[in-house]
Amino acid sequence: MWDKLRLQSRKRLDARFAAMPDAEVFLPPPKGWVKAIREALGMTTRQLGRRLGKTSQTILELERSEAEGRIQLNSLAKLAEGLDCRLVYALIPNTPQQSLQEALDNRARAIVLRAVLALEHTMALEDQQPDGSREARIRQYIADLCDERMVWDKA
């Protein structure tokens, strides 16, 4: 259920990002950009806090202050950095024209590719050949094993 909600959230946010020339897209979501983006990416307050050297409680307080319109810009800029975003009027992905879904997919793919390459190396040392193409193994690994939240725990 949470996966579907995060996917829907990413789709809603991505649709807003695609329409950036329209001034209404700069209006923050009711719960604030930081919380909306964090949840859409499947990142916990603990994970964001760890990326910034802050506690989960501090992240919750900062999210609340943003939603209430009393956050300081330097705090918002630091939160944006922890979400791989840049501060403009709204939080948007760092890569121009990249959706939140694409960012999540690219992150998962990079992690899975490292695992697949390591497996292929081990198999080669044992004089074994993996079944199927590398691309098929990558897609299967992502489909079977890759959880949205997992991609933010990896370095």
Secondary structure, DSSP 8 states (H G I E B T S, - for coil): -HHHHHHHHHHHHHHHHHTTTSGGGGS--TT-HHHHHHHHHT--HHHHHHHHT--HHHHHHHHHHHHTT---HHHHHHHHHHTTEEESSSEEESSTT--HHHHHHHHHHHHHHHHHHHHHHHHHHTT---SS-HHHHHHHHHHHH--GGGGGT--
